[in-house]
Amino acid sequence: DAQGPWPCPGHFSWRAMDPDDIVAFAVAAEKLKENPSLVHQPELAFFRELLLSWGSGLSASAGPAKAADAAAPPAVSDSKAVLELESDEDEHTPAKEMELPAGLLESELADEEETAKTPADREKDPERLPKETQPFPLLPPHSSSGPSDARKKVLARVKQQAAAALERGDVGKALEKYTEALRTGNATAMMLATRGALLLQQRRPCAAIRDCCAALRLNPDCGKAYHVRGAAHRRLGHWKRAHRDLSQGQKLDFSEESVALHQFVAQKVGVIQDQKTGRWYQWEGAKKAVEMLFGDETDRRGSGGQAKPREDLRPGQAVRIQGLQKAPHLNGRRGVIMRWDPAGTGRWEVELRLDKGKVEVKAIRGDNIALVKAAEAGPWKEQERVHAEERKRREADEKRWQAEEAKRRKMQEQRRQAARNQGDGIPDMEPSEQVEAEMSGFPLDEEA
């Protein structure tokens, strides 16, 4: 056929293939390119028969051990659909899995000295997870060459399927699709970090740490990999490593979602941050410095025994709330300091930003207040703008509702009044007037 081996009417058509089937076929083709000897596996007998029917030079009897000998030059065929899977000039070998530096993962997963305490201490932290025993998912293969067009199409399709699974809330399916995408080649640090986040959702912190270590090998400046690895270390109780990674993650790619976790881990490590310089200091050393400058705890109280305010806090400052035990839902909330509580409770009155543009003033201890750094000024202003818009919309909705409610009540009162007036056909009037009106309607006495 001069037009090539196109399908005849009634035969199988490529256009009729499901997109998922095409993706699977493309993945299989890529694997055969990497290791052509796979075509001799018994379960691929149907595929060998197809190739031989198209005039391929593939030997029908060659086994996996003789794949190299079966690569003799094929005879010339009249069919133009000749497929050559093997070549003496370019021998293909299976792609090797990406490897991490020796000892890196072991050092990351080793227990910290401070965390190896009694089970009673661990029971106080419900967020802690044990080290999982499941095998780690495969890492992407080494690839020195750029991805082919087929791999790019496969990768795009699989990523779409993973995103669709996440939208449905199917984390397991999304994890499976991301693993498939990573194995097609052309893996990126962001893809590995994303799979690490999915593994952490599956309560597999060790696997998440491994993926993030691999991501940082591909891109040492991947902020998301530091955020995810820091969160995984926190779930294992590795406070120092968690603080290390979260600090670097916030430096490379600031995340609002990591603020509360970062502050929590800092308290566990026993460090505080200088809000001006951003540097971290050990809490004990800073406490001693404060005592040297301002005296001890008894000196920092007035004559009446009332606590004095923190020297670094003042009205109008932008702050965040942290470390609240009885009201943990307020941790991470933004706020503005209003004033020092004049009642002498040792607390600051802070106007907190709540959802839907609402605000609420709470009395907060100075230890639970963290100043917002200058580096966070941009995101803070944007959040203030959004909060102000939400507050305006909420106030407008409340004002409109109040007006509608007043109108509704007025109409109800008018209907009740009309009903009373129509009850006896006589308008409302004074009792004496009502008697005269009733008497005026009586018939005259004919005898009178």
N, C-alpha and C positions, 0 to 999 in steps of 0.2 A: 504494500500500500504506500503510494507516494506521499500520502498525508500523515503517515506515522501510525502507530498502534493506538488510535483513539477508540473509545468504547463504542460498540454498536448499539442500536436501539434495543432496549430490553435487557441489556447487560448492566453490570455495576457501574455507577457514575461517581466520580470524585466529588461532584457537586452535591451528591446526596449524603456525603459523610457528615457525621455530627462533629462540631468543633472540638469536642473533647477527644473524639477518636483521632482527629488530625494531630492534636497535641501529643497524644500517646504514641502515634506513629513517628512523629518527628523526634521524640525522645529516644525511641528504639533505634531510629536511623543514626542518631548521634552516637549511641553506644556501640553500634556496629562499626562506625567509622573509627572509633577509638580502639576497638578490639574485633577485627573481622572474623576471628576464629569462633566467635559466639554463634555464627550462622550454622555451625555444624552440631549444635545442641539438638537432641531428639525432638524437643517441643517446637523447634523451628523448621521441621521437615516440610511443612506446607509452604513456607517462605522459600526454601531452596528449590522446590518444585516450580514455584512461580518464576524464580530467576532463570532456571534452566529452560523453561518454556519460552522465555524472552531471548534465548540465545546467549546467556551469560557463559563466560569461560569457567565458571565454578565447577569443580569436580563433585559429582554426586556421591562419591564414596569416600571422600576425604574426611578424616576425623579431626578432632581438635589438635592432636599431636602432630598431624601431617598437614596442617593448614599452610605452612610455608612451602611445602613441596607441591601443593595444589595451585600455586600461583603461576603456572606456566602460561605463556602468551596464548590467549584464546584464538580459536579459529575464526576467520572472517564469516560473518553471518549476514544474510540478506535483511534481517530485521534491524531497524534503526533504534530499537529499544534495548541496546546492550548495556548492562550494568556491570561495572568492574569494582568489586569490593576489596580486592587485594592487589598489591603491587610489589614487585621486588625492589623497586627504587625507593619506596617509602614505607618502612615497616612501622605499624602502629602498635603501641603498647597501652595497656589500661592506665587511665589517669590516676595518679596517686592522690590520696586524701591529704589536704593541707595539714601540716604538723606545727605544733607549738614548740617553742624553745624548751629544752630539757629542764625539768624542775619548776617551770613557771606555774603550771596548774596546781602542782602539789603545794607550792608555797602559798598560793591564793586560797586553797581549801583547808589549809592547816588551821587548827583551833588556836585562837589567841589565848595567851596565858590568863588574861583577866576574865575570859568567858568560860574557862574550864572550872566551873564551880559546881555546887551541889544541885540536885534536881529541884530542890525547894526554890533556889534562886531563879531557875528557868521557868517555873510555874508562874512567876510574877509577870512574865512577858508573854502574853497570849499570841503575839505575832511571830514568835520564834518557830522555825521549822527544822525538822531533823534532816540530815543529809540523805538524799534519796539513794536508792540502790539500783534504779533502772539504768540500763546502758545509755551512754550519750548518743544523741543523733549524729549522723555523719556530717563532717565538715566539708566545705566545697573542695573540689579538686584543684591542684596546682594548674595554672594556665598561663603560659608565657605569651601566647598569641591572642589576638583579638577574637571576639565571638563571631561566629558565622551568622548569616542572615536567618538561617533556620533556628539557631539558638536564640537569637533576639526575639523572634516571634513566639517561640515556646516560652521564654521567660516572661514576656508581656502577658501572655495568656494565663500562665499559672499565677502570676501576681494578681491578676484580675479575679481569679477564682478564690485566692486567699482573702482578698478584700471583701468579696461577697460573703464568704464564710464568717468573717468578723462582724459584718453588718447583721448577720443572723444570730450572732452570739455563739457560734460554733467554734470555740477556740481550738479544739482538737483537730478539726478539719483544716483550719487556717494554718496550724502548725505543720500538718502533713504537706500542705501545698507549698509553704515556704521552704521546707526541706527539699521538696522536689525542684523548686526553682533554684535553690543553691547548688544542687547537684548537676544542673544543666550547664554550669559554668558561668563566667562573668559575674561572680558574686561580688557584692559591695559590702562595705562596713555597715552601712545603714540596714541592709537586709539581715545581716547577722545579729545586729543589735535588736532589731524588731523580733526576730525569732527568739532571742534571749528573753525579751519581755513576755512573749507568749509562754515560754517555758516556765518563767517565774509565776505566771498566772496558773499554770498547771502544778504549782507547788514543787518545782524542781530547781532550787536555787543553784545547785552545783553545775547543772547543765547550762543554766543562764550565765554563770560566771565564765564557763568555758567558751561559750559563743562570743561573749564580750571581749575576752582575751584575744580571740581570733580576729574580731572586728578591729581591735586596736593595732593588730599586726598589719592589717590592710591600710588603716588610716589612724595614726596616733592622735589626731585632733577630732575624733568623732565624739562629740559631747554626749550623744544619746547612749553610747556604749558605757561611758563613765556613770551616767545616771542609773542605768539598769544594773550595772555591776555593783554600784553602791547600795542600791535597794536590796539586791540579793545578799550582799554581805550583812546588811542589817537583819535580814530574816534568819541568818545563821548566827547572829550575835557577834559578828566580827566588827566591833565598833570602830577600831582604828582604821581598818581598811575601808569601811563604809564612809567614814569621815573623809579619808583621803580621796576616794573616788567622787563623792558628792561635791567636795570643794572644787576639784578639777572640772567636773561637769558644769557647775555653776559658772566657773570662770570662762569656759569655752562656749557654753550655750545655756544662758540663764533660763531656768524653768520655774514658773510660779508654783507648779505642783510639788516641786522638791524642797520648797522653803521650810515647811513644817518638819519634814523628815530630816533635813539638814540640821536644824536647830535641836531636834530631839537627839540625834546622834552626837552632836557637840556636847550636850549635857552628859551623855553617857561617857564620853571620853574625858570630860572635865576641862573643857577649854571654852573661852569666850572670844568674841571677835571685836576688834577695834573698828568702830563704825566709820571712822575717818580714813584709816589706812587699809582696812580689810584684812589685816594680819591677825592671826590667832595666837592666844596666850593661854598658858595653863591657869585654871581657875584659882588654884591655891596661891600662885605667885601674884596674880592680880588682886586677890583679896588682901594679901599682906601689904601690897602697895597702897591700897585704899586705906587700910588701917593706919599706915605710917603717915599718910597725908591728912586724914580726917579723924584719926583717933579710933579707939576700939568701939564696940557696939554700945557700951554705956555712954561713951562720949558723944555718940551720934544721936542721942536722945536729949530732948529738952528737959527743963527743970521739972516739968510735970510727968516725965517718963514717956512722952509721946515720941514716936519715931520721926526722924527727919527725912525729907525727900532725897532721892538720888541726885547727886550733883550734876549728872549728865542729862537729866530729863528736864524739860520745860514745856509750858503750854505752846500748842501749835505744831509740835513735832509729829512727823509721820512715823508710825510704829506698827509692829506686828505683835500679836499675842502668841505666847508659847508656854508650854509646860504646865497647863492647867490640868489638874487631876479630876476635880469635881465637875468641870464643864469642858470636857475635851473637844466638844463641837465648836468651841470658839478658837481653838488653836489654829494658827495660820491666818486668822482674820486681820484685815487691815483696820487701822484706826488713827485718830488724831487726839493727842493729849489735850484735855480741856483745862484741868487745874489740879492742884494737890488737894486731896480731901481735907477740908478744914476741920472735920470732926476728929482728926488725929488717929484715924484707923491705920495709918501707914500705907495707904493706897492712893493711886492716881485715878482721877475720873477720866475715862477714855471713851470717846464717841466712836463706836464700832460700826463698820460698814457691813450690813447684812444683805441678804438676797433681795431682789426686786426693788432696789433703791432704798431700802429701809435702813434706819440708823437707830442705835440704842446706846445709851450711856451706861457703862459699867465701871465699878470700882475695882481696879486691878493692882495687885502688888507689883512693885518695881522689878522683882526678880522674874516676873512673867511678861515683861515688856522688852522687846528688842527694837532698837532704832533701825530705820531703813537707811541703807547706805546710799551714798551719792551715785554709785553705779546703777542703782535700781530706780533712779529718778524718772527715767523715760517710761518704763512700764508702769510705774506708780501713777504718773500723770494721765496716762491713757486709761487706766482702770478707774481713776477718779472721774474722768470725762464720761465713761460708760455708766458709772454708778449715778452720776448727776442726771444723765438722760433718763435712766430708769426711774429715778426719783421723780422727775418732772412728769413722766408718763403716768406713774402711779398716782401722784397728787391730782393730775388732771382727771384720771378715771374716778378717783374718790369724789372730787368736786362734782363731776357729772352725775355720779350715782346719788350724791346727796340732793342735787337739784331734782333729779327724777323722783327720788323718794319723797321729797317735800311736795312735789306736784301730785304724786299719787295719793298722799294723805289728804291733800286739799280736795281732790276730786271725791274721795271716799266720804269726807265730811259733807260735801255738797249733796251727794246722793242720799246720805242719811237724813239730812235736813229736808230734802225734797220728799222723802218717804214719810217723814213725820207730818209734813204739811198736807200730804195727800191722804193721810190716814182717815180723817173725818171730814174732809172738804173744807175745813175752816182754818185759815192761816193762824200762825202763832200770834197771841195777843195776851194782854193782861186779863186776869180772871174776870174782873167787872165788865170789861169790854166784851169778853166771850159770852157772858150771861145776856147782855143787851142784844148781841147779835143773834143768839138763839131765840130770844123772846120776839125779836122783830120778824122772825119767820113763822110765828104761830098764826093761825087763821083768826079773823075778827069774830067776836060773839054776836050773832044776829039779833039776840034779844037786847043787847046793850043799847 
